[in-house]
Each structure stands twice: as structure tokens, then as C-alpha cells.
């Protein structure tokens, strides 16, 4: 970031610490309320199994409202960084079939990720970056140079928790547009895999078979996601190894 950009960012940042941290305070209160009300018990396969018929009937009668609610609930859960995103994606496949379920999940996850990104950037990101040392600035510059490629890799390959990938780019000065594009594109393959599993979940429920999320990422699907991640790094490799022009 240039000196002028830092000056503009400083001028735009809320002067009052309370105003700057207000979104973070609201987020923390919402997370505490989520667990205090026991809402986490609804983000389980047992809850999905028990309420499957009711949810399917609601989708059949009020599909537009059901889609809007699904995207909103997904976005809220991602913004709050609570566990259950994979279950919500599977539920999308169960209720809306694999194609529509994966599309709705991608939109919900992207909106939620943007929300928590903006909160982290407003409350902590700019302040941390201005106070960062030379090593942090060097890492920030390297990440920004290939931000889209790095984001795609982090989204495609599930090496780190989803919530962590949501907030770290805010501390590294990634632009919102780049972050949104990288998130949207990067989560499509994984969302499709989980939604496809969800589309076939009904038969598993009918047979009263046990089901766990850990069995979804087989060697084949993991290899495919890693392959996509390698492709996303090709632009970075090209920049590193291309011959300088005369």
C-alpha cells in the first residue's frame, strides 16, 4: 500500500475505537447468542433427518421463500463462523437437488464470507497493517501480487478451516472484489461435491444408515480438488519462472 493510500485509509477509518469495533462486538454477541439459544443442535444430521419431511413440504409449497431463507441462513452461519457449513451444503442438495443446491450454497457462503471479511477489515485489518513490521509488509505484498491465485488454492483445497480463510485476507490487504471473486469461484467444486452427496442422502435416511461428513472427501475427490488447486497456482509459477524481457 502506498503512502497516499495509507493516508486515505486512515482518514476513512472511524476515529472512535467503539465505532470501529462495534461490528466485531455485534458479531461476538451474535455468536454467543447462537450457542446460548442452542441453535447449533439444528445444524446436525439428526435434526436434518427428523425434519426432512417438514422441510421438503415447505420447499414444495414455498420454493422462493425457501431458497431465500436457505441463502440467508447459510450467509448468517458463515458470518458467525459457526460450524455447520458442510451440513448446510448437504441439506441444500437434499432439498433442492445437486445443481440448484450447490448454486444456492455458493451464493450463501460467498455473502457470509464477504460479511465477516468486511467486519475483520474494518475492526482490525487496516490498523494491524499500518502497525505491521517489514516482514509482514513483505508477505502482504507477495500475497497481493497473486491474491486471486492464492485465494483459489485456499478455497479449493481444504487445508485450513473455512472461517480462517475468510478473515486472513482482510489482514493482508486483499481487495474486496478480488476476495469475492476468489471465494465464489473457489468454493464451487467443493460445494458441488457436498450437494451431490446431499441429493442422495434421502435414500440413506430411508435405510436408517449412519452417515458422517468425514466419508465424503474420498481419495478421488481430494485428488481432484488438489489438481484444481495446482492449476490455480500456474499463474504464480509463470510469473516466477518467466524470463525477464530484454
C-alpha positions as a LaTeX table, in Angstrom:
\begin{tabular}{lrrr}
\hline
Residue & $x$ (\AA) & $y$ (\AA) & $z$ (\AA) \\
\hline
Unk1 & 0.00 & 0.00 & 0.00 \\
Unk2 & 1.38 & 3.43 & $-0.93$ \\
Unk3 & 1.71 & 6.36 & 1.44 \\
Unk4 & $-1.26$ & 8.13 & $-0.16$ \\
Unk5 & $-3.42$ & 5.01 & 0.13 \\
Unk6 & $-2.46$ & 4.64 & 3.81 \\
Unk7 & $-3.37$ & 8.30 & 4.39 \\
Unk8 & $-6.77$ & 7.85 & 2.73 \\
Unk9 & $-7.43$ & 4.64 & 4.66 \\
Unk10 & $-6.53$ & 6.40 & 7.91 \\
Unk11 & $-8.89$ & 9.28 & 7.13 \\
Unk12 & $-11.75$ & 6.92 & 6.30 \\
Unk13 & $-11.28$ & 4.75 & 9.37 \\
Unk14 & $-13.70$ & 5.61 & 12.22 \\
Unk15 & $-11.98$ & 7.83 & 14.79 \\
Unk16 & $-13.78$ & 6.33 & 17.77 \\
Unk17 & $-12.49$ & 2.87 & 18.83 \\
Unk18 & $-16.05$ & 1.95 & 19.84 \\
Unk19 & $-17.39$ & 2.71 & 16.37 \\
Unk20 & $-14.55$ & 0.77 & 14.74 \\
Unk21 & $-15.05$ & $-2.28$ & 16.97 \\
Unk22 & $-18.86$ & $-2.13$ & 17.00 \\
Unk23 & $-19.28$ & $-4.66$ & 14.15 \\
Unk24 & $-16.91$ & $-7.05$ & 15.97 \\
Unk25 & $-18.84$ & $-6.58$ & 19.23 \\
Unk26 & $-22.14$ & $-7.31$ & 17.47 \\
Unk27 & $-20.62$ & $-10.39$ & 15.84 \\
Unk28 & $-19.32$ & $-11.71$ & 19.17 \\
Unk29 & $-22.73$ & $-11.12$ & 20.79 \\
Unk30 & $-24.48$ & $-12.91$ & 17.92 \\
Unk31 & $-22.15$ & $-15.92$ & 18.24 \\
Unk32 & $-22.74$ & $-16.08$ & 21.99 \\
Unk33 & $-26.50$ & $-15.84$ & 21.42 \\
Unk34 & $-26.37$ & $-18.60$ & 18.80 \\
Unk35 & $-24.89$ & $-21.10$ & 21.24 \\
Unk36 & $-26.85$ & $-19.80$ & 24.25 \\
Unk37 & $-30.12$ & $-20.45$ & 22.41 \\
Unk38 & $-28.94$ & $-23.92$ & 21.42 \\
Unk39 & $-29.30$ & $-23.23$ & 17.70 \\
Unk40 & $-26.25$ & $-25.38$ & 16.99 \\
Unk41 & $-28.35$ & $-28.50$ & 17.61 \\
Unk42 & $-30.23$ & $-27.78$ & 14.39 \\
Unk43 & $-27.04$ & $-27.99$ & 12.32 \\
Unk44 & $-26.77$ & $-31.76$ & 12.69 \\
Unk45 & $-27.68$ & $-34.76$ & 10.58 \\
Unk46 & $-30.07$ & $-35.96$ & 13.28 \\
Unk47 & $-32.02$ & $-32.69$ & 13.05 \\
Unk48 & $-32.00$ & $-32.93$ & 9.26 \\
Unk49 & $-33.28$ & $-36.49$ & 9.40 \\
Unk50 & $-36.05$ & $-35.63$ & 11.87 \\
Unk51 & $-37.24$ & $-32.52$ & 10.00 \\
Unk52 & $-36.72$ & $-33.80$ & 6.46 \\
Unk53 & $-40.41$ & $-34.26$ & 5.63 \\
Unk54 & $-41.39$ & $-30.84$ & 7.02 \\
Unk55 & $-38.59$ & $-29.09$ & 5.16 \\
Unk56 & $-39.39$ & $-30.88$ & 1.89 \\
Unk57 & $-43.05$ & $-29.91$ & 2.18 \\
Unk58 & $-42.13$ & $-26.28$ & 2.82 \\
Unk59 & $-39.83$ & $-26.22$ & $-0.21$ \\
Unk60 & $-42.58$ & $-27.71$ & $-2.39$ \\
Unk61 & $-45.16$ & $-25.14$ & $-1.24$ \\
Unk62 & $-42.98$ & $-22.02$ & $-0.91$ \\
Unk63 & $-39.93$ & $-22.59$ & $-3.06$ \\
Unk64 & $-38.97$ & $-18.91$ & $-3.49$ \\
Unk65 & $-39.21$ & $-18.19$ & 0.23 \\
Unk66 & $-37.40$ & $-21.46$ & 0.99 \\
Unk67 & $-34.50$ & $-20.51$ & $-1.30$ \\
Unk68 & $-34.25$ & $-17.01$ & 0.20 \\
Unk69 & $-34.29$ & $-18.40$ & 3.73 \\
Unk70 & $-31.70$ & $-21.05$ & 2.89 \\
Unk71 & $-29.28$ & $-18.49$ & 1.42 \\
Unk72 & $-29.86$ & $-16.12$ & 4.37 \\
Unk73 & $-29.31$ & $-18.86$ & 6.96 \\
Unk74 & $-26.19$ & $-20.04$ & 5.14 \\
Unk75 & $-24.81$ & $-16.50$ & 4.94 \\
Unk76 & $-25.54$ & $-15.89$ & 8.62 \\
Unk77 & $-23.85$ & $-19.12$ & 9.72 \\
Unk78 & $-20.72$ & $-18.29$ & 7.71 \\
Unk79 & $-20.66$ & $-14.71$ & 9.02 \\
Unk80 & $-20.87$ & $-16.03$ & 12.56 \\
Unk81 & $-18.15$ & $-18.60$ & 11.79 \\
Unk82 & $-20.16$ & $-21.34$ & 13.48 \\
Unk83 & $-19.67$ & $-24.99$ & 12.50 \\
Unk84 & $-22.18$ & $-26.47$ & 10.09 \\
Unk85 & $-21.42$ & $-25.13$ & 6.61 \\
Unk86 & $-20.85$ & $-28.61$ & 5.21 \\
Unk87 & $-24.15$ & $-29.83$ & 6.68 \\
Unk88 & $-25.96$ & $-26.84$ & 5.20 \\
Unk89 & $-24.49$ & $-27.59$ & 1.77 \\
Unk90 & $-25.56$ & $-31.22$ & 2.04 \\
Unk91 & $-29.01$ & $-30.05$ & 3.15 \\
Unk92 & $-29.15$ & $-27.86$ & 0.05 \\
Unk93 & $-28.56$ & $-30.89$ & $-2.14$ \\
Unk94 & $-31.21$ & $-32.84$ & $-0.25$ \\
Unk95 & $-33.85$ & $-30.11$ & $-0.53$ \\
Unk96 & $-33.06$ & $-28.54$ & $-3.91$ \\
Unk97 & $-31.13$ & $-31.30$ & $-5.74$ \\
Unk98 & $-27.43$ & $-31.12$ & $-6.52$ \\
Unk99 & $-27.29$ & $-28.37$ & $-9.15$ \\
Unk100 & $-29.58$ & $-25.82$ & $-7.54$ \\
Unk101 & $-28.41$ & $-26.82$ & $-4.06$ \\
Unk102 & $-24.78$ & $-26.15$ & $-4.91$ \\
Unk103 & $-25.64$ & $-22.79$ & $-6.54$ \\
Unk104 & $-27.62$ & $-21.61$ & $-3.52$ \\
Unk105 & $-24.86$ & $-22.79$ & $-1.17$ \\
Unk106 & $-22.20$ & $-20.91$ & $-3.15$ \\
Unk107 & $-24.20$ & $-17.68$ & $-3.02$ \\
Unk108 & $-24.90$ & $-18.05$ & 0.70 \\
Unk109 & $-21.30$ & $-18.90$ & 1.56 \\
Unk110 & $-19.93$ & $-16.05$ & $-0.54$ \\
Unk111 & $-22.26$ & $-13.49$ & 1.04 \\
Unk112 & $-21.39$ & $-14.71$ & 4.52 \\
Unk113 & $-17.66$ & $-14.71$ & 3.77 \\
Unk114 & $-17.86$ & $-11.14$ & 2.46 \\
Unk115 & $-19.65$ & $-10.11$ & 5.65 \\
Unk116 & $-17.03$ & $-11.48$ & 8.02 \\
Unk117 & $-14.25$ & $-10.18$ & 5.73 \\
Unk118 & $-15.61$ & $-6.64$ & 5.96 \\
Unk119 & $-16.00$ & $-6.89$ & 9.74 \\
Unk120 & $-12.43$ & $-8.13$ & 10.17 \\
Unk121 & $-11.07$ & $-5.49$ & 7.81 \\
Unk122 & $-12.98$ & $-2.64$ & 9.48 \\
Unk123 & $-12.24$ & $-3.62$ & 13.06 \\
Unk124 & $-8.69$ & $-4.94$ & 12.81 \\
Unk125 & $-7.32$ & $-5.20$ & 9.29 \\
Unk126 & $-6.26$ & $-1.64$ & 8.46 \\
Unk127 & $-4.94$ & $-0.96$ & 11.96 \\
Unk128 & $-2.82$ & $-4.13$ & 12.00 \\
Unk129 & $-1.44$ & $-3.47$ & 8.56 \\
Unk130 & $-0.33$ & 0.07 & 9.45 \\
Unk131 & 1.48 & $-1.25$ & 12.51 \\
Unk132 & 2.99 & $-4.25$ & 10.77 \\
Unk133 & 6.73 & $-4.69$ & 10.50 \\
Unk134 & 8.81 & $-5.18$ & 7.33 \\
Unk135 & 8.32 & $-8.96$ & 7.26 \\
Unk136 & 4.56 & $-8.63$ & 7.44 \\
Unk137 & 4.57 & $-5.99$ & 4.72 \\
Unk138 & 6.71 & $-8.23$ & 2.51 \\
Unk139 & 4.30 & $-11.14$ & 2.95 \\
Unk140 & 1.38 & $-8.79$ & 2.29 \\
Unk141 & 2.98 & $-7.56$ & $-0.94$ \\
Unk142 & 3.61 & $-11.12$ & $-2.14$ \\
Unk143 & 0.06 & $-12.18$ & $-1.36$ \\
Unk144 & $-1.44$ & $-9.12$ & $-3.05$ \\
Unk145 & 0.60 & $-9.73$ & $-6.20$ \\
Unk146 & $-1.06$ & $-13.11$ & $-6.72$ \\
Unk147 & $-4.10$ & $-12.70$ & $-4.47$ \\
Unk148 & $-6.62$ & $-14.37$ & $-6.76$ \\
Unk149 & $-4.47$ & $-17.46$ & $-7.36$ \\
Unk150 & $-3.68$ & $-17.88$ & $-3.66$ \\
Unk151 & $-7.32$ & $-17.42$ & $-2.70$ \\
Unk152 & $-8.41$ & $-20.03$ & $-5.23$ \\
Unk153 & $-5.94$ & $-22.52$ & $-3.80$ \\
Unk154 & $-7.06$ & $-21.85$ & $-0.23$ \\
Unk155 & $-10.70$ & $-22.26$ & $-1.26$ \\
Unk156 & $-10.22$ & $-25.32$ & $-3.45$ \\
Unk157 & $-8.03$ & $-27.36$ & $-1.12$ \\
Unk158 & $-9.49$ & $-27.74$ & 2.41 \\
Unk159 & $-6.16$ & $-27.34$ & 4.21 \\
Unk160 & $-7.38$ & $-24.67$ & 6.62 \\
Unk161 & $-10.72$ & $-24.01$ & 8.35 \\
Unk162 & $-13.17$ & $-22.05$ & 6.23 \\
Unk163 & $-13.53$ & $-19.26$ & 8.81 \\
Unk164 & $-9.75$ & $-18.75$ & 8.90 \\
Unk165 & $-9.55$ & $-18.32$ & 5.13 \\
Unk166 & $-12.39$ & $-15.80$ & 5.44 \\
Unk167 & $-10.53$ & $-13.38$ & 7.71 \\
Unk168 & $-6.81$ & $-13.72$ & 6.90 \\
Unk169 & $-7.09$ & $-11.94$ & 3.51 \\
Unk170 & $-8.57$ & $-8.94$ & 5.34 \\
Unk171 & $-5.30$ & $-8.61$ & 7.27 \\
Unk172 & $-3.24$ & $-8.88$ & 4.08 \\
Unk173 & $-4.92$ & $-6.02$ & 2.26 \\
Unk174 & $-6.79$ & $-8.10$ & $-0.34$ \\
Unk175 & $-9.31$ & $-6.04$ & $-2.28$ \\
Unk176 & $-12.97$ & $-6.86$ & $-1.73$ \\
Unk177 & $-13.59$ & $-7.51$ & $-5.44$ \\
Unk178 & $-10.68$ & $-9.99$ & $-5.64$ \\
Unk179 & $-11.77$ & $-11.64$ & $-2.42$ \\
Unk180 & $-15.38$ & $-12.03$ & $-3.61$ \\
Unk181 & $-14.38$ & $-13.48$ & $-6.99$ \\
Unk182 & $-11.82$ & $-15.87$ & $-5.47$ \\
Unk183 & $-14.32$ & $-17.05$ & $-2.87$ \\
Unk184 & $-17.20$ & $-17.51$ & $-5.30$ \\
Unk185 & $-15.20$ & $-19.46$ & $-7.87$ \\
Unk186 & $-13.06$ & $-21.34$ & $-5.39$ \\
Unk187 & $-15.91$ & $-22.90$ & $-3.41$ \\
Unk188 & $-17.89$ & $-24.12$ & $-6.43$ \\
Unk189 & $-16.21$ & $-27.56$ & $-6.77$ \\
Unk190 & $-16.41$ & $-28.42$ & $-3.08$ \\
Unk191 & $-19.99$ & $-27.18$ & $-2.83$ \\
Unk192 & $-20.99$ & $-29.35$ & $-5.79$ \\
Unk193 & $-19.41$ & $-32.41$ & $-4.17$ \\
Unk194 & $-21.30$ & $-31.90$ & $-0.91$ \\
Unk195 & $-24.58$ & $-31.02$ & $-2.66$ \\
Unk196 & $-24.28$ & $-34.16$ & $-4.79$ \\
Unk197 & $-23.93$ & $-36.20$ & $-1.61$ \\
Unk198 & $-26.97$ & $-34.41$ & $-0.22$ \\
Unk199 & $-29.02$ & $-35.27$ & $-3.28$ \\
Unk200 & $-28.58$ & $-38.95$ & $-2.43$ \\
Unk201 & $-28.95$ & $-38.53$ & 1.31 \\
Unk202 & $-32.65$ & $-39.33$ & 1.25 \\
Unk203 & $-32.02$ & $-42.98$ & 0.43 \\
Unk204 & $-29.53$ & $-43.21$ & 3.29 \\
Unk205 & $-32.11$ & $-41.79$ & 5.68 \\
Unk206 & $-34.75$ & $-44.19$ & 4.35 \\
Unk207 & $-32.49$ & $-47.14$ & 5.11 \\
Unk208 & $-31.61$ & $-45.73$ & 8.54 \\
Unk209 & $-27.92$ & $-45.95$ & 7.69 \\
Unk210 & $-25.32$ & $-43.96$ & 9.57 \\
Unk211 & $-23.75$ & $-41.03$ & 7.74 \\
Unk212 & $-20.78$ & $-38.81$ & 8.52 \\
Unk213 & $-19.20$ & $-35.86$ & 6.76 \\
Unk214 & $-15.71$ & $-37.37$ & 7.01 \\
Unk215 & $-16.59$ & $-40.04$ & 4.45 \\
Unk216 & $-17.38$ & $-37.53$ & 1.70 \\
Unk217 & $-13.89$ & $-36.44$ & 0.73 \\
Unk218 & $-12.64$ & $-39.66$ & $-0.81$ \\
Unk219 & $-9.20$ & $-40.03$ & $-2.33$ \\
Unk220 & $-10.67$ & $-39.32$ & $-5.75$ \\
Unk221 & $-12.46$ & $-36.10$ & $-4.79$ \\
Unk222 & $-9.49$ & $-34.90$ & $-2.75$ \\
Unk223 & $-7.14$ & $-35.55$ & $-5.68$ \\
Unk224 & $-9.48$ & $-33.64$ & $-7.99$ \\
Unk225 & $-9.59$ & $-30.63$ & $-5.65$ \\
Unk226 & $-5.79$ & $-30.69$ & $-5.27$ \\
Unk227 & $-5.47$ & $-30.81$ & $-9.05$ \\
Unk228 & $-7.64$ & $-27.72$ & $-9.38$ \\
Unk229 & $-5.53$ & $-26.03$ & $-6.73$ \\
Unk230 & $-2.37$ & $-26.76$ & $-8.70$ \\
Unk231 & $-3.96$ & $-25.25$ & $-11.80$ \\
Unk232 & $-4.80$ & $-22.14$ & $-9.82$ \\
Unk233 & $-1.09$ & $-21.76$ & $-8.97$ \\
Unk234 & 0.05 & $-21.84$ & $-12.59$ \\
Unk235 & $-0.13$ & $-18.03$ & $-13.00$ \\
Unk236 & 2.10 & $-17.66$ & $-9.92$ \\
Unk237 & 4.59 & $-20.18$ & $-11.29$ \\
Unk238 & 4.61 & $-18.42$ & $-14.65$ \\
Unk239 & 5.46 & $-15.08$ & $-13.03$ \\
Unk240 & 8.25 & $-16.67$ & $-11.00$ \\
Unk241 & 9.94 & $-18.55$ & $-13.83$ \\
Unk242 & 9.35 & $-16.49$ & $-16.92$ \\
Unk243 & 12.44 & $-14.94$ & $-18.45$ \\
Unk244 & 12.77 & $-11.20$ & $-18.00$ \\
Unk245 & 12.19 & $-9.27$ & $-21.19$ \\
Unk246 & 15.20 & $-7.77$ & $-22.85$ \\
\hline
\end{tabular}
